[in-house]
């Protein structure tokens, strides 16, 4: 791979990174869509998986019905997958995906949705995406990108023979690529607050690192047109993480602000996830969870509550060896 291609991928995490990859690699995009009535919730996940031996690759489109708590996995030959090498544009057997549009031509899902007023994760020279300077590290197990924290949806999908309008609905788009998902992780996301145009995405995971590992985390709260970032790479501390019955709580704090998240699990559906390029892992994801979000300012006189709201239609995953996440990093 040329230096130009490598640099383009780092600063454009949304584009396809799998050129010249043959094995032990996956890449997938995650389109969350919720209709204006909030009765329909879907995650549409196109991607490609390359196992660790020749002939063990395939493209896929995985769809999570977050209302009915069911999932469907469509498997395609790898030659049915194509991607642009300069921008995010992929095609899987006539199903078309970009940051601004998806066109589905599947047995149970058909139609076109367009996305307007995208809110991409901000980029800087030293922090080209949600992973910050970790984006430059060449040996990460899994890389992550956020294409849009919040956007409006237009269009109609025909689902099992019935047409459903998603116009004026709300969407979110992210992606992952690498060899495997982490050994254990918690992930949550929602765009549906009492306060309009608000979004939360947050995750904590066990990250392999130079023969050892550490607990990495990232949270982004988009509020009133500003993104508040709490991450391993910006001097934030994971002060507490607890998982009890159907509740997940974690608190992140830096010198000036603190973020508390309390997610409540609800029924979900099983999705396939990558293990060394094979889609052999399993993860249960809910799209009906709630997340109580509290943002505090921290000053000499103590903390002050800046924002408090409870998000609905939240995606929530609690997966793998989660007990290994419960000790905060040093």
URWOWO-V622286 format. One record per residue. N is the residue number from 1. RES is the residue in one small letter. SS is DSSP state (hx for helix, st for strand, lp for the rest). PHI is phi as a letter, one per 30 degrees, with the letter a starting at -180 (NA if undefined). D_LAST is the distance of its C-alpha to the last C-alpha in Angstrom with 2 decimals. Layout:
BEGIN
{{N/RES/SS/PHI/D_LAST} {N/RES/SS/PHI/D_LAST}}
END
This chain:
BEGIN
{{1/x/lp/NA/36.64} {2/x/lp/d/37.59} {3/x/hx/d/35.29} {4/x/hx/d/36.82} {5/x/hx/d/36.04} {6/x/hx/d/32.42} {7/x/hx/d/31.99} {8/x/hx/d/33.86} {9/x/hx/d/31.51} {10/x/hx/d/28.35} {11/x/hx/d/29.89} {12/x/lp/b/31.62} {13/x/lp/d/29.21} {14/x/lp/d/31.92} {15/x/lp/d/34.36} {16/x/lp/d/34.78} {17/x/lp/c/32.70} {18/x/lp/c/34.50} {19/x/lp/d/37.41} {20/x/lp/i/37.92} {21/x/lp/d/35.62} {22/x/lp/b/37.46} {23/x/lp/a/35.06} {24/x/lp/h/31.54} {25/x/st/a/31.07} {26/x/st/b/31.11} {27/x/st/a/31.32} {28/x/st/b/31.87} {29/x/st/c/32.40} {30/x/st/b/31.93} {31/x/st/c/34.57} {32/x/st/c/34.26} {33/x/st/b/37.57} {34/x/st/b/38.71} {35/x/lp/d/42.36} {36/x/lp/d/43.54} {37/x/lp/d/44.48} {38/x/lp/i/40.98} {39/x/lp/c/42.82} {40/x/lp/c/41.90} {41/x/st/b/38.34} {42/x/st/b/37.78} {43/x/st/c/35.20} {44/x/st/c/37.03} {45/x/st/b/35.07} {46/x/st/d/36.95} {47/x/st/l/35.63} {48/x/st/b/36.21} {49/x/st/b/34.92} {50/x/st/b/35.59} {51/x/lp/d/35.23} {52/x/lp/c/34.94} {53/x/lp/b/38.69} {54/x/lp/e/41.68} {55/x/lp/i/43.23} {56/x/lp/c/40.18} {57/x/st/b/39.46} {58/x/st/a/40.35} {59/x/st/c/39.94} {60/x/st/a/39.26} {61/x/st/b/39.36} {62/x/st/c/37.49} {63/x/st/b/38.35} {64/x/st/c/36.68} {65/x/st/c/39.04} {66/x/lp/d/36.73} {67/x/lp/d/39.69} {68/x/lp/d/41.32} {69/x/lp/h/38.07} {70/x/st/b/39.51} {71/x/st/b/38.64} {72/x/st/b/40.84} {73/x/st/b/40.05} {74/x/st/c/42.56} {75/x/st/c/42.63} {76/x/st/b/44.31} {77/x/lp/d/45.21} {78/x/hx/d/42.94} {79/x/hx/d/45.96} {80/x/hx/d/46.06} {81/x/st/c/42.87} {82/x/st/b/43.29} {83/x/st/b/41.16} {84/x/lp/d/41.79} {85/x/lp/c/40.01} {86/x/lp/b/39.82} {87/x/lp/b/39.02} {88/x/lp/d/37.68} {89/x/st/a/40.74} {90/x/st/b/40.94} {91/x/st/b/43.82} {92/x/st/b/43.84} {93/x/lp/h/47.43} {94/x/lp/i/48.59} {95/x/st/c/45.53} {96/x/st/c/44.30} {97/x/st/b/40.92} {98/x/st/b/39.90} {99/x/lp/d/37.61} {100/x/lp/c/40.66} {101/x/st/a/42.54} {102/x/st/b/42.69} {103/x/st/b/45.93} {104/x/st/c/46.08} {105/x/st/b/48.96} {106/x/lp/c/48.02} {107/x/lp/e/50.19} {108/x/lp/c/48.58} {109/x/st/b/47.08} {110/x/st/b/49.10} {111/x/st/k/49.04} {112/x/st/b/47.48} {113/x/st/b/44.78} {114/x/st/c/44.03} {115/x/st/c/41.00} {116/x/st/b/41.56} {117/x/lp/h/39.53} {118/x/lp/d/36.43} {119/x/lp/b/33.17} {120/x/lp/d/31.16} {121/x/lp/d/27.54} {122/x/lp/d/27.99} {123/x/lp/c/27.85} {124/x/lp/b/27.39} {125/x/lp/d/27.84} {126/x/lp/c/24.13} {127/x/lp/b/23.06} {128/x/lp/d/25.81} {129/x/lp/l/24.57} {130/x/lp/d/21.94} {131/x/lp/d/19.63} {132/x/hx/i/19.68} {133/x/hx/d/19.50} {134/x/hx/d/18.39} {135/x/hx/e/22.08} {136/x/hx/d/23.09} {137/x/lp/d/21.20} {138/x/lp/d/24.06} {139/x/lp/c/22.45} {140/x/lp/d/20.48} {141/x/lp/d/21.43} {142/x/st/b/22.15} {143/x/st/c/22.83} {144/x/st/b/23.36} {145/x/st/b/25.78} {146/x/st/c/27.22} {147/x/st/d/30.95} {148/x/st/a/31.71} {149/x/st/d/29.84} {150/x/st/a/33.19} {151/x/st/a/36.83} {152/x/st/c/40.30} {153/x/st/c/42.13} {154/x/st/b/45.84} {155/x/st/k/47.86} {156/x/st/b/48.89} {157/x/st/c/47.84} {158/x/st/c/50.28} {159/x/st/c/48.46} {160/x/lp/h/50.51} {161/x/lp/i/53.65} {162/x/st/c/52.90} {163/x/st/d/52.15} {164/x/st/b/49.29} {165/x/st/d/48.69} {166/x/lp/c/45.15} {167/x/lp/d/46.49} {168/x/lp/i/44.54} {169/x/st/d/41.67} {170/x/st/b/38.05} {171/x/st/b/35.93} {172/x/st/a/32.52} {173/x/st/b/31.85} {174/x/st/b/28.86} {175/x/st/a/28.56} {176/x/st/b/26.59} {177/x/st/a/27.47} {178/x/st/k/26.39} {179/x/lp/c/26.78} {180/x/lp/b/25.03} {181/x/lp/d/23.13} {182/x/lp/d/19.61} {183/x/lp/d/19.54} {184/x/st/a/18.36} {185/x/st/a/18.19} {186/x/st/b/19.16} {187/x/st/b/21.36} {188/x/st/b/23.56} {189/x/st/a/26.15} {190/x/st/a/29.16} {191/x/lp/c/31.77} {192/x/st/c/33.82} {193/x/lp/b/33.31} {194/x/lp/d/35.88} {195/x/lp/d/35.01} {196/x/lp/d/36.56} {197/x/lp/h/34.95} {198/x/lp/b/31.41} {199/x/st/b/28.87} {200/x/st/b/25.39} {201/x/st/b/23.45} {202/x/st/a/19.92} {203/x/st/a/17.99} {204/x/st/b/14.77} {205/x/st/a/14.88} {206/x/st/d/13.70} {207/x/st/c/14.25} {208/x/st/d/15.68} {209/x/st/a/14.82} {210/x/lp/h/16.88} {211/x/lp/i/17.42} {212/x/st/b/13.98} {213/x/st/a/12.08} {214/x/st/b/9.17} {215/x/st/c/9.37} {216/x/st/c/11.32} {217/x/st/a/13.16} {218/x/st/a/16.15} {219/x/st/b/18.57} {220/x/st/b/21.80} {221/x/st/c/24.18} {222/x/st/c/27.58} {223/x/st/b/29.49} {224/x/lp/h/32.71} {225/x/lp/i/32.62} {226/x/st/b/29.14} {227/x/st/c/25.95} {228/x/st/c/22.79} {229/x/st/c/19.81} {230/x/st/b/16.23} {231/x/st/a/14.11} {232/x/hx/e/11.18} {233/x/hx/c/13.61} {234/x/hx/b/14.76} {235/x/lp/i/12.06} {236/x/lp/c/11.62} {237/x/st/c/8.80} {238/x/st/d/9.22} {239/x/st/d/10.16} {240/x/st/a/12.11} {241/x/st/b/13.64} {242/x/st/b/16.66} {243/x/st/b/19.59} {244/x/st/b/22.69} {245/x/lp/h/26.16} {246/x/lp/c/26.95} {247/x/st/c/24.26} {248/x/st/b/20.95} {249/x/st/b/18.93} {250/x/st/b/15.90} {251/x/st/b/15.00} {252/x/st/c/13.64} {253/x/st/b/13.92} {254/x/lp/b/14.31} {255/x/lp/d/16.36} {256/x/lp/b/19.58} {257/x/st/b/19.33} {258/x/st/b/17.85} {259/x/st/b/18.80} {260/x/st/c/19.38} {261/x/st/b/20.76} {262/x/st/b/22.67} {263/x/st/c/24.40} {264/x/st/c/27.27} {265/x/lp/d/28.22} {266/x/lp/b/31.89} {267/x/lp/e/33.99} {268/x/lp/b/33.44} {269/x/st/b/34.65} {270/x/st/d/33.49} {271/x/st/c/32.71} {272/x/st/d/32.56} {273/x/st/b/29.41} {274/x/st/d/29.00} {275/x/st/b/28.08} {276/x/lp/h/28.77} {277/x/lp/i/31.31} {278/x/st/c/33.02} {279/x/st/d/33.09} {280/x/st/c/32.64} {281/x/st/d/29.56} {282/x/st/b/30.08} {283/x/st/b/28.27} {284/x/st/c/29.65} {285/x/st/b/29.58} {286/x/st/c/31.04} {287/x/st/b/32.59} {288/x/st/b/33.63} {289/x/st/d/30.31} {290/x/st/b/29.56} {291/x/st/b/26.51} {292/x/st/d/26.38} {293/x/st/c/24.79} {294/x/st/b/24.07} {295/x/st/c/23.20} {296/x/st/b/22.72} {297/x/st/c/23.09} {298/x/st/b/21.18} {299/x/st/b/23.27} {300/x/lp/d/24.19} {301/x/lp/c/26.28} {302/x/st/j/23.67} {303/x/st/c/23.20} {304/x/st/b/26.12} {305/x/st/d/26.66} {306/x/st/c/27.75} {307/x/st/a/28.23} {308/x/st/b/28.59} {309/x/st/a/30.22} {310/x/st/c/30.21} {311/x/st/d/30.47} {312/x/st/c/32.81} {313/x/st/h/33.59} {314/x/st/d/29.89} {315/x/st/d/28.73} {316/x/st/b/26.10} {317/x/st/b/24.69} {318/x/st/b/22.54} {319/x/st/b/22.74} {320/x/st/i/21.91} {321/x/lp/d/19.40} {322/x/hx/d/17.79} {323/x/hx/d/16.55} {324/x/hx/d/13.90} {325/x/hx/c/12.52} {326/x/lp/d/12.28} {327/x/lp/c/8.90} {328/x/lp/d/6.51} {329/x/lp/d/3.80} {330/x/lp/d/0.00}}
END
